Amino acid sequence: EGVEQVVPRLKFGAMVILEDELVGMMGWGIDPAEEIKFVGIDKNITEGRMVQEGNKEVVMGAGLLKKIGREVGEKVTILYSTPFGSFKGSTFQIVGKYQSDIQGLNDKLFFLPLGQAQRILEMPGEVTELLLITSDHDKAASVLPGLNELFSREDESGKYLMQLWNRDYDLIELFDFAVKMYNSIYVFIIILACFVLVNTLIMIVNERTREIGMMSALGLKGREILYLFTIEGVIIGVLGSALGAVMGGIITRVFSVVGIDYSAA
């Protein structure tokens, strides 16, 4: 109860031998239909198509394809170890290129049909993990006790472990830490901007004391003078905000495409 979808995956380490090096990678045996329904994985296929169950084919990350010098439509021989310690190799047709916003996935990950992964690894009907999808990920903790009870009744070996999606995952913890850091930076910038704004307004008023006195001498009331200064401030604020948003958007867009090279740091 509470589980809307079950996504099976079979993960394993693999490699490709080049002339002068070994390229390590991570294989995911997946059910294409379930993955498309879960995360829309097909939207990240920038060239070719998604793997189809029953076919001996793979989809590889864009960075991984570049590392091994292969293109969509070519074949690749992948080496791997079975759970029984046998070292084997299989040749697959590359049918798609995967492009993710996470560079680590682009450089290491490839997908193949779940049935093919089970066949080559000699693990018929087995997977390394099952993702249980609830209607609301924030309510996943409330479903966990019932699932643990169910598994404890069905499995007496105790070798299976159930855990929440945001627990014991370094990447999730890193994202949470990054969000907290960014929020702290945003708050600091807003506070700094408020100080700068107040200081600027005080300086403007002090510098324009004579102008205010002249307006009063010409018969303008205090409310009218305040109105003029308010309108002037609104116009300057709107124009400055719009210009800053446009420039910030352009800079962000450029760096999102080009990226920032930290290799020299």
Backbone as JSON, one array per atom type, in Angstrom:
{
  "sequence": "EGVEQVVPRLKFGAMVILEDELVGMMGWGIDPAEEIKFVGIDKNITEGRMVQEGNKEVVMGAGLLKKIGREVGEKVTILYSTPFGSFKGSTFQIVGKYQSDIQGLNDKLFFLPLGQAQRILEMPGEVTELLLITSDHDKAASVLPGLNELFSREDESGKYLMQLWNRDYDLIELFDFAVKMYNSIYVFIIILACFVLVNTLIMIVNERTREIGMMSALGLKGREILYLFTIEGVIIGVLGSALGAVMGGIITRVFSVVGIDYSAA",
  "N": [[0.85, -1.19, 0.0], [0.57, 2.22, -0.86], [2.71, 2.22, -2.57], [3.41, 3.06, -5.83], [4.85, 2.38, -8.09], [7.29, 0.05, -9.23], [10.66, -0.13, -9.83], [13.02, -2.0, -11.36], [16.55, -2.6, -11.16], [19.78, -3.59, -12.3], [22.9, -3.35, -11.33], [26.34, -3.1, -12.24], [29.92, -3.34, -12.38], [32.14, -2.57, -15.1], [34.36, -2.66, -17.99], [36.25, -1.27, -20.75], [38.69, -2.2, -23.06], [41.24, -0.32, -24.37], [43.86, 0.63, -26.68], [46.01, 1.52, -25.11], [45.09, 1.74, -22.53], [42.75, 1.05, -19.81], [39.33, 1.56, -19.62], [37.21, 2.3, -17.15], [33.79, 1.68, -16.19], [30.25, 1.98, -15.42], [27.61, -0.25, -15.49], [24.11, -0.31, -16.05], [21.53, -2.45, -15.84], [18.36, -2.22, -17.06], [14.76, -1.81, -17.02], [13.38, -0.6, -19.75], [10.8, 0.6, -20.21], [9.81, 1.08, -17.6], [11.78, 2.81, -16.59], [11.5, 5.01, -18.29], [8.94, 5.82, -17.61], [9.39, 6.48, -14.95], [11.59, 8.42, -14.66], [11.7, 9.63, -17.12], [13.79, 8.94, -18.89], [14.33, 8.77, -21.56], [14.29, 11.34, -22.54], [16.78, 12.33, -22.2], [18.29, 11.21, -24.16], [20.25, 12.14, -26.63], [21.03, 11.41, -29.12], [20.21, 8.86, -31.4], [18.39, 6.15, -29.95], [16.45, 4.75, -27.17], [17.37, 1.76, -25.39], [15.98, -1.48, -26.19], [14.05, -4.07, -24.8], [15.23, -7.4, -24.95], [16.99, -7.06, -27.01], [20.45, -7.03, -27.93], [22.0, -4.55, -27.0], [23.22, -1.22, -26.22], [23.02, 1.93, -24.48], [25.08, 4.7, -24.19], [26.84, 7.05, -22.09], [27.59, 10.44, -23.07], [30.18, 11.44, -22.53], [31.5, 9.05, -21.98], [31.38, 7.69, -24.44], [33.05, 9.36, -25.89], [35.46, 8.9, -24.56], [36.06, 6.22, -25.18], [36.17, 6.32, -27.87], [34.01, 5.79, -29.65], [31.0, 5.76, -31.69], [27.45, 6.35, -32.05], [25.75, 3.61, -33.42], [27.92, 2.02, -33.89], [29.82, -0.89, -32.73], [30.69, -2.27, -29.51], [32.9, -3.92, -27.31], [32.45, -5.15, -24.16], [33.9, -5.75, -21.03], [33.52, -7.71, -18.06], [32.83, -8.95, -14.73], [31.31, -11.87, -13.42], [29.0, -12.74, -10.72], [30.05, -15.11, -9.83], [32.73, -15.02, -10.12], [33.78, -15.3, -12.66], [35.44, -14.0, -15.5], [34.36, -12.2, -18.16], [33.41, -11.27, -21.56], [31.35, -9.27, -23.68], [29.82, -8.33, -26.76], [28.2, -5.43, -27.85], [25.68, -3.53, -29.58], [25.8, -0.09, -30.1], [23.24, 2.02, -29.54], [22.35, 4.49, -28.75], [23.01, 7.82, -27.42], [23.64, 9.17, -24.29], [22.94, 12.08, -22.46], [23.53, 13.79, -19.64], [22.86, 16.18, -16.97], [24.62, 15.79, -14.99], [27.94, 15.38, -14.89], [29.47, 13.19, -14.1], [27.85, 10.97, -14.59], [27.68, 11.03, -17.36], [30.28, 10.36, -18.04], [30.72, 7.78, -17.08], [28.55, 5.99, -17.2], [26.5, 3.42, -18.64], [23.65, 2.01, -20.29], [21.75, -1.0, -20.52], [19.42, -3.52, -21.69], [17.47, -5.04, -19.11], [17.06, -7.83, -19.17], [19.2, -8.7, -20.79], [21.38, -7.95, -19.19], [20.97, -9.64, -16.98], [21.36, -12.07, -18.24], [24.06, -12.07, -19.23], [25.45, -11.78, -16.86], [24.81, -14.04, -15.56], [22.57, -14.13, -13.83], [19.72, -14.91, -13.66], [16.47, -13.59, -13.47], [17.13, -11.95, -11.32], [18.0, -8.95, -9.49], [19.92, -6.05, -8.51], [18.86, -3.96, -7.13], [15.69, -2.6, -6.15], [13.62, 0.01, -6.91], [11.2, 1.56, -5.11], [8.48, 3.39, -5.79], [6.66, 6.01, -4.43], [3.59, 7.95, -4.11], [4.2, 10.46, -3.14], [7.32, 11.66, -2.47], [8.09, 12.72, -0.05], [6.61, 11.39, 1.78], [7.63, 8.91, 1.95], [8.9, 7.79, 4.14], [6.84, 7.04, 5.84], [5.83, 4.81, 4.64], [7.78, 2.95, 4.81], [7.99, 1.29, 7.27], [5.88, -0.65, 6.96], [6.72, -1.93, 4.61], [9.15, -3.02, 5.44], [8.22, -4.87, 7.29], [6.81, -6.57, 5.59], [8.91, -7.57, 3.98], [10.43, -8.85, 5.91], [8.8, -10.99, 6.53], [8.69, -12.38, 4.12], [11.33, -12.84, 3.46], [13.73, -14.67, 4.96], [16.42, -14.73, 5.12], [17.63, -12.32, 5.58], [19.29, -10.81, 3.99], [18.54, -8.73, 2.45], [18.12, -5.22, 2.19], [16.28, -2.38, 3.1], [16.01, 1.03, 2.41], [15.58, 4.58, 2.78], [15.26, 6.94, 0.08], [16.83, 9.22, 0.39], [18.78, 8.65, 2.24], [21.98, 7.71, 3.41], [23.28, 8.14, 1.0], [25.88, 9.49, -0.68], [25.81, 11.39, -2.72], [23.26, 12.58, -2.54], [23.47, 13.71, 0.01], [25.48, 15.51, -0.54], [24.17, 17.22, -2.33], [22.2, 18.27, -0.61], [23.83, 19.63, 1.21], [24.95, 21.5, -0.54], [22.67, 22.99, -1.24], [22.05, 24.19, 1.23], [24.36, 25.75, 1.56], [24.17, 27.47, -0.68], [21.78, 28.8, -0.05], [22.58, 30.15, 2.26], [24.47, 31.86, 1.15], [22.8, 33.37, -0.51], [21.19, 34.7, 1.4], [23.17, 36.21, 2.69], [23.97, 37.88, 0.57], [21.6, 39.31, 0.11], [21.31, 40.68, 2.56], [23.65, 42.22, 2.48], [23.1, 43.73, 0.19], [20.93, 45.21, 1.13], [22.16, 46.85, 3.09], [23.88, 48.33, 1.42], [21.98, 49.6, -0.18], [20.52, 51.19, 1.67], [22.6, 52.83, 2.61], [23.27, 54.13, 0.22], [20.89, 55.56, -0.3], [20.84, 57.3, 1.89], [23.14, 58.84, 1.36], [22.34, 60.0, -1.06], [20.18, 61.62, -0.25], [21.51, 63.39, 1.51], [23.26, 64.66, -0.29], [21.5, 66.0, -1.88], [20.28, 67.98, -0.47], [20.16, 70.75, -0.84], [18.7, 70.85, -3.21], [16.27, 69.84, -2.35], [15.56, 71.85, -0.55], [15.27, 73.98, -2.35], [13.07, 73.09, -3.84], [11.14, 73.22, -1.83], [11.11, 75.94, -1.39], [9.99, 76.77, -3.76], [7.41, 76.14, -3.39], [6.54, 73.51, -3.24], [5.04, 70.86, -1.5], [5.9, 68.76, 1.32], [4.93, 66.16, 0.94], [4.69, 66.05, -1.83], [7.32, 66.35, -2.66], [8.4, 64.01, -1.58], [6.98, 62.19, -3.14], [8.06, 62.69, -5.71], [10.73, 61.87, -5.33], [10.28, 59.21, -4.7], [9.15, 58.17, -7.08], [11.33, 58.55, -8.78], [13.18, 56.82, -7.56], [11.86, 54.35, -7.92], [11.85, 54.08, -10.73], [14.62, 54.0, -11.28], [15.25, 51.71, -9.81], [13.71, 49.67, -11.08], [14.75, 49.72, -13.71], [17.45, 49.13, -13.15], [17.21, 46.58, -11.93], [16.08, 45.08, -14.04], [18.11, 45.28, -15.98], [20.21, 44.03, -14.57], [19.11, 41.45, -14.23], [18.93, 40.57, -16.89], [21.65, 40.63, -17.73], [22.73, 38.86, -15.82], [21.32, 36.53, -16.49], [22.3, 36.05, -19.08], [25.05, 35.59, -18.57], [24.86, 33.36, -16.86], [23.69, 31.52, -18.61], [25.7, 31.23, -20.53], [27.81, 30.06, -19.01], [26.52, 27.72, -18.23], [26.47, 26.28, -20.55], [29.13, 26.3, -21.54], [30.59, 25.74, -19.24], [32.74, 25.5, -16.29], [36.14, 25.27, -15.9], [37.83, 23.48, -13.58], [40.22, 22.25, -13.44], [42.71, 23.46, -13.39], [42.85, 24.53, -10.93]],
  "CA": [[0.0, 0.0, 0.0], [1.36, 3.43, -0.95], [3.72, 2.09, -3.63], [2.77, 3.21, -7.14], [5.67, 1.82, -9.17], [8.5, -0.69, -8.86], [11.65, 0.0, -10.91], [14.15, -2.91, -11.11], [17.85, -2.27, -11.76], [20.9, -4.5, -12.04], [24.09, -2.53, -11.52], [27.59, -3.86, -12.2], [31.1, -2.67, -12.93], [32.62, -3.11, -16.37], [35.46, -1.9, -18.58], [36.57, -1.43, -22.16], [40.14, -2.17, -23.27], [41.76, 0.42, -25.51], [45.23, 0.23, -27.02], [46.98, 1.84, -24.07], [44.47, 1.95, -21.22], [41.47, 0.45, -19.48], [38.33, 2.57, -19.29], [36.2, 1.76, -16.25], [32.44, 2.22, -16.38], [29.2, 1.37, -14.62], [26.48, -0.69, -16.28], [22.8, -0.43, -15.42], [20.5, -3.22, -16.53], [17.11, -1.52, -16.73], [13.52, -2.04, -17.76], [13.22, 0.7, -20.44], [9.47, 1.17, -20.02], [9.7, 1.57, -16.23], [12.67, 3.96, -16.43], [10.89, 6.14, -19.0], [7.81, 6.25, -16.79], [9.87, 7.0, -13.67], [12.4, 9.64, -14.78], [11.74, 10.14, -18.49], [15.18, 8.81, -19.29], [14.45, 8.94, -23.01], [14.48, 12.75, -22.85], [18.22, 12.6, -22.17], [18.92, 10.58, -25.32], [20.47, 13.21, -27.61], [21.27, 10.81, -30.44], [19.79, 7.46, -31.42], [17.17, 5.79, -29.23], [16.61, 3.99, -25.94], [17.49, 0.31, -25.59], [14.74, -2.24, -26.2], [14.19, -5.37, -24.15], [15.43, -8.52, -25.85], [18.06, -6.76, -27.97], [21.8, -6.93, -27.37], [22.36, -3.18, -27.33], [23.49, -0.35, -25.08], [23.06, 3.39, -24.59], [26.24, 5.13, -23.43], [26.99, 8.47, -21.8], [28.32, 11.17, -24.1], [31.59, 11.45, -22.16], [32.03, 7.69, -22.09], [31.59, 7.43, -25.87], [34.24, 10.1, -26.3], [36.64, 8.25, -23.98], [36.39, 4.96, -25.86], [36.28, 6.57, -29.3], [32.93, 5.13, -30.37], [29.86, 6.56, -32.08], [26.18, 5.63, -32.14], [25.71, 2.77, -34.61], [29.06, 1.11, -33.87], [29.77, -1.95, -31.72], [31.69, -2.16, -28.46], [33.06, -5.12, -26.48], [32.5, -4.77, -22.75], [34.4, -6.79, -20.13], [32.86, -7.66, -16.75], [32.94, -10.15, -13.89], [30.04, -12.4, -12.92], [29.04, -12.96, -9.27], [30.76, -16.36, -9.53], [34.15, -14.78, -10.31], [34.2, -15.48, -14.05], [35.72, -12.76, -16.24], [33.8, -12.42, -19.49], [33.24, -10.12, -22.43], [30.22, -9.35, -24.61], [29.78, -7.25, -27.74], [26.88, -4.81, -27.94], [25.45, -2.46, -30.54], [25.52, 1.2, -29.46], [22.04, 2.54, -30.22], [21.98, 5.81, -28.28], [23.94, 8.63, -26.63], [22.96, 9.72, -23.12], [23.53, 13.34, -22.02], [22.95, 14.19, -18.36], [23.41, 17.39, -16.37], [25.67, 15.34, -14.06], [29.04, 14.94, -15.74], [29.92, 11.87, -13.68], [27.04, 9.96, -15.28], [28.07, 11.05, -18.77], [31.61, 9.78, -18.22], [30.85, 6.43, -16.54], [27.35, 5.16, -17.21], [25.84, 2.91, -19.84], [22.42, 1.26, -20.03], [21.42, -2.14, -21.37], [18.17, -4.14, -21.24], [17.6, -5.83, -17.89], [17.2, -9.25, -19.52], [20.56, -8.93, -21.27], [22.27, -7.88, -18.04], [20.8, -10.87, -16.21], [21.9, -13.19, -19.02], [25.53, -12.06, -19.29], [25.97, -11.91, -15.5], [24.33, -15.31, -15.03], [21.69, -13.81, -12.71], [18.35, -14.94, -14.18], [15.4, -13.18, -12.56], [17.66, -11.25, -10.16], [18.39, -7.55, -9.64], [20.69, -5.56, -7.36], [18.04, -3.04, -6.36], [14.32, -2.29, -6.58], [13.18, 1.33, -6.48], [9.76, 1.57, -4.83], [8.08, 4.78, -5.98], [5.41, 6.39, -3.78], [2.93, 9.11, -4.72], [4.89, 11.66, -2.64], [8.59, 11.18, -1.9], [8.21, 13.17, 1.34], [5.87, 10.45, 2.62], [8.23, 7.58, 1.81], [9.25, 7.27, 5.47], [5.66, 6.43, 6.46], [5.58, 3.53, 3.97], [8.91, 2.05, 5.08], [7.75, 0.23, 8.27], [5.08, -1.72, 6.39], [7.54, -2.68, 3.66], [10.11, -3.81, 6.21], [7.49, -6.0, 7.85], [6.53, -7.49, 4.49], [10.14, -8.24, 3.58], [10.86, -9.75, 6.99], [8.0, -12.21, 6.45], [8.98, -13.09, 2.88], [12.76, -13.16, 3.36], [14.29, -15.06, 6.25], [17.89, -14.69, 5.07], [18.09, -11.04, 6.09], [20.33, -10.22, 3.13], [17.98, -7.58, 1.75], [18.08, -4.0, 2.99], [15.42, -1.32, 2.59], [16.39, 2.32, 2.95], [14.96, 5.72, 2.12], [16.0, 7.45, -1.08], [17.74, 10.3, 0.77], [19.62, 8.22, 3.36], [23.21, 6.95, 3.13], [23.74, 8.38, -0.36], [26.79, 10.63, -0.63], [25.41, 12.41, -3.7], [22.11, 13.29, -1.97], [23.99, 14.52, 1.1], [26.22, 16.61, -1.16], [23.18, 18.16, -2.84], [21.6, 18.95, 0.54], [24.82, 20.58, 1.71], [25.07, 22.58, -1.52], [21.48, 23.83, -1.12], [22.22, 25.0, 2.44], [25.4, 26.73, 1.29], [23.63, 28.48, -1.6], [20.8, 29.61, 0.69], [23.34, 31.04, 3.13], [25.06, 32.89, 0.29], [21.71, 34.25, -0.94], [20.82, 35.55, 2.54], [24.26, 37.17, 2.89], [23.92, 38.85, -0.52], [20.44, 40.18, 0.33], [21.64, 41.58, 3.67], [24.65, 43.17, 1.98], [22.42, 44.64, -0.72], [20.13, 46.13, 1.93], [23.06, 47.84, 3.65], [24.32, 49.2, 0.33], [20.84, 50.41, -0.61], [20.26, 52.2, 2.7], [23.72, 53.77, 2.58], [23.14, 54.93, -1.0], [19.77, 56.49, -0.13], [21.26, 58.35, 2.84], [24.06, 59.72, 0.64], [21.58, 60.78, -2.05], [19.42, 62.66, 0.46], [22.45, 64.4, 2.0], [23.82, 65.41, -1.4], [20.45, 66.76, -2.56], [19.6, 68.82, 0.52], [19.87, 72.05, -1.46], [17.63, 70.66, -4.19], [15.03, 69.7, -1.58], [15.24, 73.19, -0.05], [14.8, 74.78, -3.48], [11.71, 72.64, -4.13], [10.27, 73.75, -0.78], [10.98, 77.38, -1.63], [9.11, 76.96, -4.92], [6.03, 75.89, -2.98], [6.19, 72.09, -3.2], [4.84, 70.33, -0.17], [6.75, 67.62, 1.65], [4.38, 64.96, 0.33], [4.99, 66.1, -3.27], [8.76, 66.09, -2.8], [8.57, 62.57, -1.33], [6.44, 61.49, -4.3], [9.04, 62.8, -6.8], [11.88, 61.02, -5.03], [9.83, 57.81, -4.77], [9.04, 57.81, -8.5], [12.7, 58.45, -9.3], [13.77, 55.59, -7.05], [11.21, 53.2, -8.55], [12.33, 53.98, -12.11], [16.01, 53.53, -11.24], [15.26, 50.33, -9.32], [13.19, 48.77, -12.11], [15.73, 49.63, -14.8], [18.63, 48.42, -12.66], [16.88, 45.16, -11.74], [15.91, 44.46, -15.35], [19.43, 45.16, -16.6], [20.96, 43.01, -13.84], [18.55, 40.14, -14.53], [19.31, 40.21, -18.26], [23.09, 40.33, -17.74], [22.94, 37.63, -15.05], [20.8, 35.41, -17.28], [23.23, 35.78, -20.18], [26.27, 35.0, -18.01], [24.52, 32.01, -16.39], [23.47, 30.66, -19.78], [27.01, 30.95, -21.14], [28.56, 29.11, -18.18], [25.81, 26.44, -18.21], [26.82, 25.58, -21.78], [30.59, 26.16, -21.64], [31.1, 25.14, -18.02], [33.89, 26.1, -15.63], [37.22, 24.3, -15.8], [38.51, 23.53, -12.28], [41.4, 21.4, -13.49], [43.91, 24.24, -13.11], [42.76, 25.05, -9.56]],
  "C": [[0.88, 1.24, 0.0], [2.41, 3.4, -2.02], [3.03, 2.11, -4.99], [3.55, 2.54, -8.26], [6.88, 1.11, -8.59], [9.45, -0.68, -10.05], [12.83, -0.91, -10.6], [15.42, -2.41, -11.81], [18.87, -3.33, -11.37], [22.17, -3.74, -12.37], [25.35, -3.4, -11.4], [28.71, -3.02, -12.81], [31.57, -3.35, -14.2], [33.77, -2.25, -16.87], [35.55, -2.18, -20.07], [38.07, -1.3, -22.31], [40.45, -1.38, -24.53], [43.2, 0.0, -25.75], [46.19, 0.42, -25.85], [46.37, 2.03, -22.69], [43.18, 1.14, -21.07], [40.51, 1.56, -19.07], [37.26, 1.91, -18.42], [34.85, 2.43, -16.45], [31.47, 1.48, -15.48], [28.02, 1.03, -15.5], [25.21, -0.77, -15.45], [21.91, -1.26, -16.31], [19.14, -2.69, -16.11], [15.93, -2.07, -17.53], [13.2, -0.71, -18.44], [11.88, 1.37, -20.17], [9.31, 1.78, -18.62], [10.57, 2.81, -16.01], [12.1, 5.2, -17.13], [9.73, 6.7, -18.2], [8.27, 6.94, -15.52], [10.57, 8.34, -13.83], [12.42, 10.23, -16.18], [13.13, 10.09, -19.07], [15.38, 9.02, -20.78], [14.66, 10.39, -23.41], [15.95, 13.14, -22.85], [18.98, 11.91, -23.29], [19.05, 11.63, -26.42], [20.73, 12.69, -29.01], [20.88, 9.33, -30.38], [18.5, 7.26, -30.64], [17.51, 5.03, -27.96], [16.73, 2.5, -26.27], [16.11, -0.34, -25.54], [14.98, -3.62, -25.62], [14.27, -6.49, -25.18], [16.54, -8.31, -26.85], [19.4, -6.63, -27.25], [22.38, -5.57, -27.75], [22.53, -2.35, -26.07], [23.29, 1.11, -25.48], [24.18, 3.86, -23.68], [26.23, 6.64, -23.21], [27.86, 9.15, -22.84], [29.82, 11.2, -23.81], [32.24, 10.1, -22.3], [32.29, 7.33, -23.55], [32.84, 8.13, -26.37], [35.51, 9.43, -25.8], [37.05, 7.01, -24.77], [36.43, 5.11, -27.38], [35.24, 5.85, -30.13], [31.82, 6.13, -30.69], [28.6, 5.69, -32.08], [26.12, 4.88, -33.48], [26.86, 1.79, -34.68], [28.87, 0.06, -32.78], [30.89, -1.75, -30.72], [31.7, -3.47, -27.67], [33.32, -4.71, -25.04], [32.93, -5.97, -21.91], [33.79, -6.6, -18.74], [33.12, -8.96, -16.01], [31.56, -10.58, -13.42], [30.13, -12.56, -11.4], [29.8, -14.22, -8.87], [32.26, -16.23, -9.79], [34.65, -14.98, -11.72], [34.38, -14.13, -14.72], [35.31, -12.98, -17.69], [33.75, -11.12, -20.28], [32.08, -10.35, -23.38], [30.25, -8.13, -25.52], [28.35, -6.75, -27.91], [26.86, -3.77, -29.06], [25.13, -1.18, -29.77], [24.37, 1.86, -30.21], [21.66, 3.95, -29.76], [23.08, 6.48, -27.48], [23.15, 9.32, -25.53], [23.68, 10.98, -22.65], [22.81, 13.8, -20.76], [23.56, 15.5, -17.9], [24.51, 17.05, -15.37], [26.79, 14.72, -14.87], [29.53, 13.55, -15.38], [29.14, 10.75, -14.35], [27.42, 9.89, -16.75], [29.37, 10.29, -19.01], [31.69, 8.3, -17.84], [29.71, 5.48, -16.89], [26.96, 4.67, -18.59], [24.65, 2.04, -19.43], [22.3, 0.09, -21.0], [20.13, -2.76, -20.86], [18.4, -5.05, -20.04], [17.8, -7.3, -18.2], [18.59, -9.59, -20.01], [21.56, -8.89, -20.12], [22.18, -9.15, -17.19], [21.42, -12.07, -16.93], [23.43, -13.22, -18.96], [26.15, -12.23, -17.9], [25.55, -13.21, -14.83], [23.49, -15.11, -13.76], [20.24, -13.79, -13.18], [17.32, -14.56, -13.12], [15.86, -12.4, -11.35], [18.01, -9.81, -10.51], [19.21, -7.16, -8.41], [19.9, -4.56, -6.54], [16.66, -2.9, -7.0], [13.96, -0.92, -6.03], [11.66, 1.28, -6.32], [9.31, 3.02, -4.82], [6.73, 5.02, -5.32], [4.83, 7.62, -4.45], [3.6, 10.42, -4.32], [6.17, 11.2, -1.95], [8.79, 11.64, -0.46], [7.5, 12.23, 2.31], [6.46, 9.04, 2.58], [8.54, 6.96, 3.17], [8.06, 6.58, 6.13], [5.34, 5.07, 5.85], [6.61, 2.49, 4.38], [8.62, 0.98, 6.13], [6.94, -0.93, 7.73], [5.85, -2.57, 5.41], [8.56, -3.54, 4.37], [9.44, -5.04, 6.82], [7.19, -7.05, 6.78], [7.77, -8.27, 4.09], [10.63, -9.2, 4.65], [10.07, -11.05, 6.97], [8.38, -13.06, 5.24], [10.43, -13.57, 2.8], [13.32, -13.45, 4.74], [15.81, -14.97, 6.28], [18.43, -13.39, 5.64], [19.12, -10.35, 5.23], [19.83, -9.01, 2.36], [17.84, -6.4, 2.71], [17.17, -2.98, 2.32], [15.84, -0.01, 3.23], [15.73, 3.43, 2.14], [15.87, 6.27, 1.03], [17.04, 8.49, -0.7], [18.63, 9.94, 1.96], [20.82, 7.42, 2.84], [23.64, 7.04, 1.67], [24.6, 9.64, -0.35], [26.34, 11.75, -1.55], [24.24, 13.24, -3.17], [22.57, 14.21, -0.85], [24.76, 15.72, 0.55], [25.27, 17.66, -1.7], [22.54, 18.95, -1.7], [22.55, 20.0, 1.11], [24.96, 21.77, 0.77], [23.88, 23.53, -1.43], [21.58, 24.74, 0.1], [23.27, 26.09, 2.23], [24.87, 27.85, 0.39], [22.62, 29.38, -0.89], [21.5, 30.59, 1.62], [23.96, 32.18, 2.33], [24.0, 33.89, -0.16], [21.32, 35.22, 0.17], [21.89, 36.61, 2.77], [24.22, 38.27, 1.82], [22.77, 39.83, -0.32], [20.71, 41.17, 1.45], [22.64, 42.63, 3.23], [24.01, 44.2, 1.06], [21.57, 45.65, 0.04], [20.98, 47.22, 2.55], [23.51, 48.84, 2.59], [23.2, 50.13, -0.09], [20.55, 51.53, 0.38], [21.34, 53.26, 2.7], [23.63, 54.69, 1.37], [22.03, 55.96, -0.87], [20.14, 57.63, 0.81], [22.19, 59.34, 2.15], [23.32, 60.59, -0.37], [20.82, 61.92, -1.38], [20.35, 63.76, 0.95], [23.0, 65.27, 0.87], [22.78, 66.31, -2.07], [19.64, 67.61, -1.59], [19.22, 70.17, -0.07], [18.71, 71.95, -2.44], [16.28, 70.54, -3.49], [14.58, 71.06, -1.05], [14.69, 74.08, -1.15], [13.36, 74.4, -3.85], [10.72, 73.19, -3.11], [10.04, 75.23, -0.98], [10.05, 77.68, -2.79], [7.66, 76.61, -4.61], [5.62, 74.44, -2.95], [6.07, 71.63, -1.75], [5.73, 69.1, 0.06], [6.27, 66.32, 1.01], [4.71, 64.9, -1.16], [6.47, 65.81, -3.53], [9.05, 64.6, -2.6], [8.09, 61.76, -2.52], [7.44, 61.51, -5.46], [10.24, 61.88, -6.57], [11.51, 59.53, -5.11], [9.74, 57.33, -6.21], [10.42, 57.64, -9.12], [13.37, 57.15, -8.85], [13.19, 54.34, -7.69], [11.73, 52.99, -9.97], [13.76, 53.43, -12.14], [16.08, 52.08, -10.8], [14.79, 49.33, -10.36], [14.19, 48.6, -13.24], [16.97, 48.86, -14.37], [18.38, 46.93, -12.47], [16.75, 44.43, -13.07], [17.26, 44.25, -16.03], [20.26, 44.08, -15.91], [20.45, 41.61, -14.12], [18.95, 39.66, -15.92], [20.79, 39.81, -18.32], [23.38, 39.04, -16.97], [22.46, 36.4, -15.8], [21.74, 35.03, -18.41], [24.49, 35.08, -19.67], [26.0, 33.56, -17.54], [24.34, 31.05, -17.55], [24.79, 30.27, -20.43], [27.76, 29.9, -20.34], [27.86, 27.76, -18.09], [26.13, 25.61, -19.45], [28.32, 25.29, -21.84], [31.16, 25.43, -20.43], [32.29, 25.9, -17.46], [34.94, 25.03, -15.42], [37.96, 24.48, -14.47], [39.83, 22.75, -12.29], [42.67, 22.15, -13.13], [43.93, 24.76, -11.68], [43.68, 24.26, -8.63]]
}
